Amino acid sequence: MKRRATVHDVAREAGVSLATVDRVLNGRPGVRAATAEKVEAAIKSLGFSRDLNASLMARARDLSVVFFIPDGSNEFMDSLADAVSRRFGQALADRIHLETRRIKPLDSAGLARSLDALDARACDCAVIVAGESPDVIAAVDAAHRRGIAVMTLVSDLPGSARRNFIGIDNVAAGRTAASLMGRFLPGGGKVALIAGSLHLRDHAERRDGFEAALKAEFPALTIIGPLEGHDERSETASIVETLLADHPDLAGLYNLGAGNSGLVAALDASGRAGKIRVIAHELTMPTRAGLIGGAIDVVLDQNPDGEIREAISAARALALGTSGSAATDPIEIGIFLRDNLR
């Protein structure tokens, strides 16, 4: 078996000191660009990777990761918070302290204040679910300057200094929903589109993918909306009730956000459950019930446990590894029907 490369090998290969290698690995200043490139080339040539376990054990304190997850009636956000809680014990054994802070949904000012209040001496990484707003982007950039690595979860902020994004390809999710809807309705018809908020990049990207694929492949389908339910069950239920009343010939419905308990309740109360093709997101208790009862045809799921696992792994790598983005496994889109429920 090939011997694992060490920092000594990297220094020898690049022709620099161990101190220079350490500065490059930890993203510290004081290294000329040409020298840093030599070190990076040596790392790639040797296949060097840091022993993060050893780095963690050498720290004076535990690694601290804070998750900011929206509160409210969004069942998927509850699933994310539960997934963090299930990893508390194992994380502590690995000297990683996890904390979950539930925040008001779609409250960009509140999230920005919470990020601004983080102390780099007590927090290594913040993981946020956020919409695109100037105050949140400014808070992410400020946290980065203070030495706190910020990662986005579920919905991305590519215009910010965030270090990594954990989530599915939301454009692909929208295209998948369109492909399924087009096959469900080969004769065409009206399809209603419900979003939580188009200020959320994941919802906007799902809409973009859905509309582009429908236009290109299934032009006989006409889109109504999108209508925003703000991921609340009561608002979503009211939107569905209005859609059903105003469009008795409605053939399909795609909810690219949350509020699915309201969606299922409105469809069941109307007597049209099972007569309208419905695609929703996230395998939660309401969407499970919708699949089993026939109100929902397909659920596209992004596996909250897998996302939290990848987020913790990436946070650990960012805090202890190189200055670049942490590599994570892709979050696959699960497709669930009543027939393949776990």
Sequence and secondary structure as in RCSB ss.txt:
>XXXX:A:sequence
MKRRATVHDVAREAGVSLATVDRVLNGRPGVRAATAEKVEAAIKSLGFSRDLNASLMARARDLSVVFFIPDGSNE
FMDSLADAVSRRFGQALADRIHLETRRIKPLDSAGLARSLDALDARACDCAVIVAGESPDVIAAVDAAHRRGIAV
MTLVSDLPGSARRNFIGIDNVAAGRTAASLMGRFLPGGGKVALIAGSLHLRDHAERRDGFEAALKAEFPALTIIG
PLEGHDERSETASIVETLLADHPDLAGLYNLGAGNSGLVAALDASGRAGKIRVIAHELTMPTRAGLIGGAIDVVL
DQNPDGEIREAISAARALALGTSGSAATDPIEIGIFLRDNLR
>XXXX:A:secstr
      HHHHHHHHT  HHHHHHHHTT S   HHHHHHHHHHHHHHT    HHHHHHHSSS EEEEEEEE SS H
HHHHHHHHHHHTHHHHHHTTEEEEEEEE TT HHHHHHHHHT  TTT SEEEE     HHHHHHHHHHHHTT EE
EEESS  TTS   EEES  HHHHHHHHHHHHHHH TT EEEEEEES TTSHHHHHHHHHHHHHHHHH TTEEEEE
EEE TT HHHHHHHHHHHHHH TTEEEEEE SS HHHHHHHHHHHT TTTSEEEEES  HHHHHHHHHTS SEEE
E  HHHHHHHHHHHHHHHHHS SS         EEE GGG  
